Amino acid sequence: MPPRPVVQQGQTLRVWQRKALMQYLRGKREDFLAVATPGAGKTTFALRVALELFGDGTIDNLTVVTPTEHLKTQWAQAAARVGIDLDAGFRNSDVHATSDFHGTVVTYAQVGMAPAVHKRRTITRRTLVVLDEIHHAGDSKSWGDGVKAAFEPAVRRLMLTGTPFRSDDNPIPFVEYERGADGIARSRSDTVYGYSDALRDGVVRPVIFLAYSGETRWRTSAGDELAARLGEPMTQDLISQAWRTALDPTGDWMPQVLRAADSRLQNLRAGGMPDAGGLVIASDQQNARAYAKALGEITGEKPVVVLSDDAGASGRIAAFSASQERWMVAVRMVSEGVDIPRLAVGVYATSASTPLFFAQAIGRFVRARKHGETATVFVPSVPHLLELASELEAQRNHVLGERKQKEGFDDDELERANREEKASGELEKSFEALSATAELDQVIFDGATFGLPAQTGTPEEEEYLGLPGLLTADQVSALLSKRQAEQAAAERRKVPAATAQAAPEIPPQPRTAGEKRIVLRRQLNTLVAAHHHRTGLPHGKIHAELRRLCGGPPSAQATIEQLEERIATIQTI
C-alpha cells in the first residue's frame, strides 16, 4: 500500500469549494450531493474531500465511478497531481485491486455488469465512493441497481453533478428526494454552485447564443412538398421537420452556419484567444462525416472527428485539447466532464432537445481560463432550444412523478441511436429534405434577446460574428445593446426619404405575424435597454421581472400578445 496521501502546500481552493468542504466536514453525512456547473471544479473539490478523509483515518480506499472510459484516465491524472494514485486500468475480471494504488476508477457500465465484484472491494476496505455525474446511475435499471448494491457498504458516498436532473422518472441511487406542497418529489442537493454564481465569480465564461432561422422545404412520405420558416410559430410536427431539414448536410443551412461559426472562431483567435477551438455536435455518424467534409472545404483544414468513446477517441480528444487545431466534430457530444478548456465556439447541430442534453452540451464551452474569455454557441432558431438558451442560469432539480411534455422530436430514438453510436438513416425515412437557407435571427445573452434578422454573409451578420473575444458579462450586454441600436438605426435609414415625407404620420405596418414579432421584440429590447440605463439592472434581470409580472416564456418565444403586455408593463415601471 502506498503512503497515505495528505494535503500538500499550495493546493488552494476556490471560494465555493472551501465553503462546500467545510459544509461536508461539519455534516459528516454518509451521502452528500454536490451540484456545480460544468467548469466549476467538481473534481478538485472531490479530491480534496478524499484527502481530508484519508488524513483523519475515515477512509483507506477511494473508488471513483465515471460515465466514460476517457474520464477514467482524466480522473487518475487529476488525482495523481494531488498525491492520490488511482488505478484507471482495473477490470472486473481482476476481482481484486493491486496494493500499489489508493483506489480505482471504474465506469457505471462496469459496476452494472458486475456489482458483486465492486461490493466485495467496498466491504474489505473503508471506502469513499465518488459518483461522478451521478445522474448517469439512472440511465438504466441495471446501472442504478448495480451502483446501489455495490456501494451500499461504503462508509462515505460523494455524488457530483453539473446537471442534477433527468428527462425521466428513474430515481438516482443515494440521492434524497423531498416531496413539495404540490406532491411532487424533487432531488435535494447539499451544496449548489450554479452557472450564474460561477459567472459572477469569473469561474466560467459568458455564453453568447447566435440563433439562426431560415427558409426550409421538404417532401413528406406522402409526397407532399411543404415549406416553413425555422423559428416561426407552427405545430410541433412542422417544427420538427423544419429543424431536421435545416440540419440536413446537403442543404445550404448547415454550410452557411458552419461558415459563420468559423468566422467567429477566427475573430476570437485574432482577438485574444489564439488557440480557441470549435466543436460541432452532430446527431449521428453520417451527418458528422458530412459536416466534417464541409468544414474541411470551408477552412482548408481537416477537422478531428470523434464518433465514440473508445480508446482511439480518447486519444483524439486529448490530442485535440493540446493542439492548435481549429475544429472537432463529434457524434452526440464530447461527454460531460471531458476537459477541453480551449473550446470557445460550438455548433449545436443535433436534434436532441432535452434540458439535460442541452446543458451538458453547453457545458463543454464554459470553462474559463483567463479573465474576459467568452463562448459562442450557434443554435437553430427552434422555440424549445431558444427557451433553454434563455434560461441557462436557471437551477433545476431532478423531478419524480411530474408529467413530462415531449419537446423537439425523436428524443428517445436519438438517445438510443447516440448511445449505440450507429450511423442510421431511420429517423430520416419519414421525409426528404429539399432545401434550407440560413439567416441570423437573434442573439441571446443573459436571458435577453438582441439584434434583428440578418442574412448570412452580410455586414450586419459580421457585426455580431466580430464581437471581441475578451469581454466581461457586463461588456457583452452593453456591446450587444449598442450593436442592436446601430442595426435598428441603419434599418430606418434604408427607408427612402420621400416615402418618409409622404406619410410621416403612418409608419409602415408589418405584413406578417413574424414581422410583427420582430418589431415588438425590437421595441421591448429598446425599452429594456432604457430601463437598464436608468436603474443599472442587468438586461436579463429586467426581462426576468417582466416574465414574473406578465407570465409566459422568454421573449425569444413570447407570442405577440405576451410581447405587447410586457411592453405595456415596462412603460409603467
C-alpha positions in Angstrom: 0.0 0.0 0.0 1.5 3.4 -0.9 1.9 6.1 1.8 -1.4 7.6 3.0 -2.0 10.8 0.9 -2.1 14.1 2.7 -3.0 17.7 1.8 0.1 19.4 0.3 1.1 23.0 0.4 -0.1 25.1 -2.5 -3.4 23.2 -3.0 -5.7 26.2 -3.0 -9.4 26.0 -3.4 -12.0 28.4 -4.9 -14.4 30.1 -2.5 -17.3 27.8 -3.3 -15.0 24.7 -2.9 -13.9 25.9 0.5 -17.5 26.5 1.7 -18.6 23.2 0.3 -15.7 21.4 2.0 -16.5 23.0 5.4 -20.1 22.0 5.0 -19.1 18.5 4.1 -16.7 18.1 7.0 -19.2 19.6 9.5 -22.0 17.4 8.4 -20.2 14.0 8.3 -23.0 12.6 6.3 -22.8 9.2 4.6 -24.3 10.7 1.4 -23.5 14.2 0.1 -24.7 15.6 -3.3 -22.7 18.5 -4.7 -24.2 20.3 -7.7 -21.8 22.6 -9.5 -21.9 24.0 -13.0 -19.6 22.5 -15.6 -16.1 24.0 -15.4 -16.5 25.0 -11.7 -14.0 22.4 -10.4 -16.0 19.4 -9.0 -13.0 17.1 -9.5 -10.8 19.3 -7.4 -13.4 19.6 -4.6 -13.9 15.8 -4.5 -10.2 15.0 -4.4 -9.8 17.5 -1.5 -12.6 15.7 0.4 -10.8 12.4 -0.2 -7.5 13.9 1.1 -9.2 15.1 4.3 -10.9 11.7 4.8 -7.6 9.9 4.2 -5.9 12.2 6.6 -8.2 11.7 9.5 -8.4 8.0 9.0 -12.1 7.9 8.0 -11.2 6.0 4.8 -8.3 4.0 3.4 -9.6 3.5 -0.1 -11.1 5.7 -2.8 -13.4 4.5 -5.7 -14.4 6.9 -8.4 -17.2 6.0 -10.8 -17.4 7.9 -14.1 -19.7 7.8 -17.2 -17.0 7.1 -19.8 -13.6 5.3 -20.3 -12.0 8.6 -21.2 -12.9 10.2 -17.9 -11.2 7.3 -16.0 -7.8 8.5 -17.3 -8.7 12.1 -16.7 -9.6 11.4 -13.0 -6.5 9.3 -12.5 -4.3 12.1 -13.8 -6.0 14.7 -11.6 -5.7 12.5 -8.6 -2.0 11.9 -9.2 -1.4 15.6 -9.1 -2.5 15.8 -5.5 -0.8 12.6 -4.4 -3.6 10.1 -4.8 -2.8 7.1 -7.0 -5.8 5.6 -8.7 -5.9 2.5 -10.9 -7.7 3.5 -14.2 -6.9 0.1 -15.7 -8.9 -2.0 -13.3 -11.2 -4.6 -15.0 -14.0 -6.6 -13.4 -12.0 -9.8 -14.3 -9.2 -8.6 -12.0 -11.6 -9.1 -9.0 -9.0 -7.5 -6.6 -7.2 -4.2 -7.0 -3.4 -4.2 -6.5 -1.9 -2.8 -3.4 0.1 -0.2 -5.4 -2.9 2.2 -5.5 -5.0 4.2 -3.1 -8.1 3.2 -5.1 -9.6 2.7 -8.5 -11.6 4.4 -11.2 -14.3 2.5 -12.9 -17.4 3.3 -15.1 -21.1 2.9 -14.4 -21.2 0.2 -17.0 -18.5 -1.8 -15.3 -20.4 -1.6 -12.0 -23.7 -2.5 -13.6 -22.1 -5.6 -15.2 -20.5 -7.0 -12.0 -21.8 -5.2 -8.8 -20.7 -8.1 -6.6 -17.0 -7.5 -7.6 -17.2 -3.9 -6.5 -19.2 -4.7 -3.4 -16.5 -7.1 -2.3 -13.9 -4.4 -2.8 -16.0 -1.9 -0.9 -16.6 -4.2 2.1 -13.0 -5.2 2.5 -11.7 -1.6 2.9 -13.2 1.6 4.4 -14.1 3.3 1.1 -15.2 6.7 -0.1 -17.1 6.4 -3.4 -17.2 9.4 -5.6 -20.0 9.1 -8.1 -19.2 11.5 -10.9 -22.1 12.8 -12.9 -24.4 10.8 -10.7 -27.5 11.3 -12.9 -26.0 8.6 -15.2 -26.7 6.0 -12.5 -30.3 6.4 -13.6 -29.6 5.6 -17.2 -30.7 2.0 -16.9 -32.1 -0.2 -14.2 -29.0 -2.4 -14.2 -26.7 0.6 -13.7 -28.9 2.0 -10.9 -29.3 -1.3 -9.1 -25.7 -2.2 -9.6 -24.5 1.1 -8.1 -26.8 0.7 -5.1 -25.8 -2.9 -4.5 -22.0 -2.3 -4.9 -21.7 0.8 -2.8 -24.3 0.5 -0.1 -21.5 -0.7 2.3 -19.3 2.3 1.6 -18.5 4.5 4.7 -19.0 7.7 2.6 -20.6 8.4 -0.8 -20.0 11.8 -2.6 -22.2 12.5 -5.6 -21.2 15.0 -8.1 -23.2 16.5 -11.0 -23.4 19.6 -13.1 -26.9 18.7 -14.3 -28.9 17.4 -11.4 -32.0 16.5 -13.4 -33.1 13.8 -15.9 -35.8 13.7 -18.5 -37.3 10.6 -17.0 -38.6 9.3 -13.7 -35.7 6.9 -13.0 -34.6 7.6 -9.4 -30.9 8.3 -8.9 -29.3 6.0 -6.2 -28.3 7.6 -2.9 -29.9 10.9 -3.9 -32.5 12.2 -1.4 -35.9 13.3 -2.7 -38.2 15.7 -0.9 -41.9 16.0 -1.7 -43.2 19.5 -2.0 -46.6 21.1 -1.3 -47.6 20.1 -4.8 -47.0 16.5 -4.1 -44.0 16.2 -6.5 -40.7 14.8 -5.3 -37.6 16.7 -6.1 -33.9 15.9 -5.6 -32.3 17.6 -2.7 -28.7 19.0 -3.0 -26.3 19.5 -0.1 -24.4 22.3 -1.9 -25.2 24.2 -5.1 -22.9 26.3 -7.2 -24.8 27.3 -10.3 -23.8 28.9 -13.6 -24.9 32.4 -12.5 -22.8 32.1 -9.3 -19.8 30.9 -11.3 -20.3 33.6 -13.9 -20.3 36.3 -11.2 -17.1 34.9 -9.7 -15.3 34.7 -13.1 -15.1 30.9 -12.9 -16.9 30.3 -16.2 -17.3 32.2 -19.4 -20.3 34.1 -20.6 -22.1 32.3 -23.4 -23.5 34.2 -26.4 -26.1 32.2 -28.4 -26.4 33.1 -32.1 -29.8 31.7 -33.3 -30.2 31.0 -37.0 -33.6 30.7 -38.7 -34.2 30.4 -42.5 -36.5 29.0 -45.2 -36.8 25.2 -45.3 -38.5 22.9 -47.8 -39.1 19.2 -47.6 -41.2 16.4 -49.0 -43.3 14.2 -46.7 -43.6 10.4 -47.0 -47.0 11.1 -48.7 -45.2 13.1 -51.5 -46.4 16.5 -50.3 -44.0 19.4 -50.5 -44.0 21.7 -47.5 -42.2 24.9 -46.7 -41.7 26.7 -43.4 -39.5 29.4 -41.9 -37.5 27.9 -39.0 -38.4 29.8 -35.8 -41.8 30.9 -36.8 -44.8 29.7 -34.7 -46.1 26.4 -36.0 -47.1 22.9 -34.9 -44.6 20.6 -33.2 -44.6 18.3 -36.2 -43.7 21.1 -38.6 -41.1 22.5 -36.2 -39.5 19.0 -36.1 -39.5 18.6 -39.8 -38.2 22.1 -40.5 -35.5 21.6 -37.9 -34.4 18.3 -39.4 -34.4 19.9 -42.9 -32.1 22.7 -41.6 -29.6 20.1 -40.2 -29.5 18.1 -43.5 -25.9 18.4 -44.7 -27.0 18.5 -48.4 -28.8 21.8 -47.9 -27.3 25.3 -47.6 -28.3 26.0 -44.0 -25.5 23.9 -42.3 -22.7 25.1 -44.6 -23.8 28.7 -44.1 -23.9 28.3 -40.3 -20.5 26.5 -40.3 -19.0 29.3 -42.3 -20.3 31.8 -39.8 -19.1 29.8 -36.9 -15.6 29.5 -38.4 -15.6 33.3 -39.0 -16.5 33.7 -35.3 -13.7 31.3 -34.3 -11.1 33.2 -36.4 -12.2 36.5 -34.8 -11.7 35.0 -31.4 -8.3 33.7 -32.3 -7.3 37.2 -33.6 -8.8 39.0 -30.6 -7.1 37.4 -27.6 -7.8 33.6 -27.7 -5.1 32.4 -30.2 -5.7 28.7 -29.5 -9.6 28.9 -29.5 -11.2 25.7 -30.7 -14.6 24.8 -32.1 -16.9 21.8 -31.7 -19.8 20.7 -33.9 -22.2 18.4 -32.1 -23.9 16.1 -34.6 -26.9 13.7 -34.4 -25.3 10.7 -36.0 -22.1 9.4 -37.7 -23.4 10.1 -41.2 -24.1 13.7 -40.5 -20.9 14.1 -38.6 -18.8 12.9 -41.5 -20.7 15.2 -43.9 -20.2 18.2 -41.5 -16.5 17.4 -41.2 -16.2 17.4 -45.0 -18.0 20.7 -45.3 -15.7 22.2 -42.6 -12.7 21.0 -44.4 -13.8 22.7 -47.6 -14.6 26.0 -45.7 -11.4 26.1 -43.6 -8.9 24.2 -45.7 -8.1 22.1 -42.6 -9.4 18.6 -41.9 -11.3 18.6 -38.6 -10.9 16.0 -35.9 -13.9 13.6 -35.9 -14.9 11.7 -32.8 -17.6 9.1 -33.3 -17.5 7.2 -30.0 -15.9 6.9 -26.5 -13.5 4.1 -27.4 -9.8 4.3 -26.7 -9.0 5.8 -30.0 -11.5 8.6 -29.5 -9.9 9.4 -26.1 -6.6 9.8 -27.8 -8.0 12.1 -30.4 -9.8 14.2 -27.8 -6.6 14.5 -25.8 -4.5 15.4 -28.9 -7.1 18.0 -29.9 -7.1 19.5 -26.5 -3.4 20.0 -26.5 -3.2 21.2 -30.1 -3.9 24.3 -32.1 -6.3 22.6 -34.5 -9.5 24.6 -35.2 -12.4 22.2 -35.3 -13.7 18.9 -33.8 -16.9 17.2 -34.9 -18.5 14.7 -32.5 -21.5 12.4 -32.5 -23.7 13.0 -29.5 -21.1 15.2 -27.8 -17.7 15.1 -26.1 -19.1 13.7 -22.9 -19.6 15.8 -19.9 -16.6 16.2 -17.7 -14.2 16.0 -20.6 -11.9 18.9 -20.2 -11.0 20.9 -23.4 -10.7 24.4 -22.0 -9.9 26.0 -25.3 -13.3 25.2 -26.8 -14.9 28.5 -27.3 -17.2 28.1 -30.3 -19.9 25.5 -30.7 -22.4 24.5 -33.3 -25.5 22.7 -31.9 -26.2 20.6 -35.0 -28.1 17.9 -33.2 -31.8 17.2 -33.0 -31.7 16.2 -29.3 -33.6 18.7 -27.2 -33.9 17.6 -23.6 -32.7 20.0 -20.9 -30.2 17.5 -19.7 -28.6 17.0 -23.2 -28.5 20.8 -23.9 -27.0 21.7 -20.5 -24.3 19.0 -20.9 -23.5 20.2 -24.4 -23.2 23.9 -23.5 -21.1 22.9 -20.5 -18.3 22.0 -23.0 -17.7 25.7 -23.8 -17.9 27.5 -20.4 -14.6 26.5 -18.8 -12.8 29.8 -18.1 -9.0 30.1 -18.4 -8.4 33.8 -18.1 -10.5 36.9 -17.4 -12.7 38.1 -20.2 -12.9 35.0 -22.4 -16.3 34.4 -23.9 -18.0 31.4 -25.6 -20.3 31.5 -28.6 -22.8 28.7 -29.5 -24.7 28.6 -32.8 -28.2 27.1 -32.4 -31.2 26.5 -34.7 -33.9 29.1 -34.1 -36.2 26.5 -32.5 -38.5 27.6 -29.7 -37.6 25.0 -27.2 -33.8 25.5 -27.8 -34.2 29.2 -27.5 -36.0 28.8 -24.2 -33.2 26.6 -22.9 -30.6 29.2 -24.0 -32.6 32.0 -22.4 -32.8 30.0 -19.1 -29.1 28.9 -19.0 -28.8 30.3 -15.5 -31.8 28.5 -14.1 -31.2 25.9 -11.4 -33.0 22.6 -11.9 -33.5 19.6 -9.8 -34.5 16.0 -10.7 -38.3 15.7 -10.5 -40.1 12.4 -10.0 -43.8 11.9 -10.9 -44.3 15.0 -12.9 -45.8 14.6 -16.4 -43.1 15.3 -18.9 -44.0 17.3 -22.1 -42.1 15.9 -25.0 -40.2 18.7 -26.8 -38.2 18.7 -30.0 -38.5 15.4 -31.8 -37.4 11.8 -31.6 -35.5 12.3 -28.3 -36.0 8.7 -27.2 -34.9 7.3 -30.6 -32.0 9.7 -30.8 -30.8 8.8 -27.3 -30.8 5.1 -28.2 -29.0 5.8 -31.5 -26.5 8.0 -29.9 -25.7 5.6 -27.1 -25.2 2.8 -29.7 -23.2 5.3 -31.9 -24.8 3.9 -35.1 -24.9 5.9 -38.3 -28.6 5.4 -39.0 -31.0 6.9 -41.5 -34.0 5.6 -39.7 -35.1 9.0 -38.5 -34.9 10.4 -42.0 -37.3 7.9 -43.6 -40.5 9.9 -42.9 -39.5 12.8 -45.1 -37.0 14.1 -47.7 -35.2 17.4 -47.1 -35.2 19.5 -50.3 -33.5 22.8 -49.4 -32.7 25.2 -46.5 -31.1 28.6 -46.2 -29.8 30.2 -43.0 -30.4 33.7 -41.6 -29.2 35.1 -38.3 -32.4 35.5 -36.4 -31.4 36.8 -33.0 -28.6 36.9 -30.3 -29.4 35.6 -26.8 -27.3 36.6 -23.8 -28.2 36.6 -20.1 -31.8 35.8 -20.8 -32.3 38.8 -23.1 -32.5 38.9 -26.9 -30.7 41.3 -29.2 -30.5 42.1 -32.9 -32.6 42.0 -35.9 -32.6 39.3 -38.7 -29.6 39.5 -40.9 -28.7 37.4 -44.0 -25.6 35.3 -43.8 -22.5 36.8 -45.3 -23.7 40.4 -44.8 -22.1 43.2 -42.8 -25.0 43.1 -40.4 -24.2 39.5 -39.5 -20.4 40.2 -39.3 -21.2 42.9 -36.7 -22.1 40.1 -34.3 -19.6 37.5 -35.6 -16.9 40.1 -35.0 -17.6 40.8 -31.3 -14.4 41.0 -29.3 -13.4 37.7 -27.7 -12.2 39.2 -24.4 -15.2 40.8 -22.7 -16.8 40.7 -19.3 -20.5 39.8 -19.0 -21.4 43.5 -18.5 -19.4 44.5 -21.5 -21.1 41.8 -23.6 -24.6 43.2 -22.7 -23.5 46.8 -23.3 -22.0 46.0 -26.7 -24.9 43.9 -27.8 -27.3 46.7 -26.9 -25.1 49.2 -28.8 -25.0 46.9 -31.9 -28.7 46.4 -31.8 -29.3 50.2 -31.7 -26.9 50.7 -34.6 -28.6 48.0 -36.6 -32.1 49.5 -36.0 -30.9 52.9 -37.0 -29.4 51.5 -40.2 -32.7 49.8 -41.0 -34.5 53.1 -40.5 -32.1 54.9 -42.8 -33.0 52.4 -45.6 -36.5 53.9 -45.8 -36.4 56.4 -48.7 -36.7 60.0 -47.6 -39.6 60.6 -50.0 -41.6 57.8 -48.5 -41.0 59.1 -45.0 -42.1 62.6 -46.0 -45.2 61.3 -47.9 -46.8 59.8 -44.9 -44.9 60.6 -41.8 -47.8 60.0 -39.6 -48.4 56.4 -40.7 -45.4 54.2 -40.1 -45.1 51.1 -42.3 -47.0 48.2 -40.8 -45.6 44.7 -40.5 -47.2 42.5 -43.2 -46.9 39.1 -41.4 -47.1 37.8 -37.8 -43.4 37.1 -38.0 -42.6 40.6 -38.9 -44.8 42.0 -36.2 -43.0 39.8 -33.6 -39.6 41.2 -34.8 -40.9 44.8 -34.5 -42.3 44.1 -31.0 -39.1 42.3 -29.9 -37.1 45.3 -31.1 -39.4 47.7 -29.2 -39.2 45.6 -26.0 -35.4 45.4 -26.1 -35.2 49.2 -26.6 -37.3 49.8 -23.6 -35.3 47.2 -21.5 -32.1 49.0 -22.5 -33.5 52.3 -21.5 -34.6 50.8 -18.1 -31.1 49.4 -17.7 -29.5 52.8 -18.2 -31.9 54.3 -15.6 -31.6 51.7 -13.0 -28.3 49.8 -13.7 -30.1 46.5 -13.5 -28.8 43.8 -16.0 -30.9 43.2 -19.1 -31.6 39.6 -18.0 -33.0 40.6 -14.7 -35.3 43.1 -16.2 -36.6 40.5 -18.7 -37.0 38.0 -15.8 -39.0 40.6 -13.8 -41.3 41.2 -16.8 -41.8 37.4 -17.1 -42.7 37.3 -13.4 -45.2 40.1 -13.7 -46.7 39.0 -17.0 -46.1 35.3 -17.2 -45.0 33.4 -20.3 -41.8 32.2 -21.8 -38.6 34.2 -22.6 -39.1 36.9 -25.1 -37.5 34.8 -27.8 -40.5 32.5 -27.7 -43.2 35.0 -26.5 -46.3 35.5 -28.5 -47.4 38.8 -30.0 -49.9 39.3 -27.1 -47.2 38.5 -24.5 -44.8 40.9 -26.0 -47.4 43.7 -26.2 -48.2 43.1 -22.5 -44.6 43.3 -21.5 -44.1 46.5 -23.4 -47.1 48.0 -21.7 -45.8 46.8 -18.3 -42.3 48.2 -18.7 -43.7 51.5 -19.7 -45.3 51.8 -16.2 -42.3 50.8 -14.1 
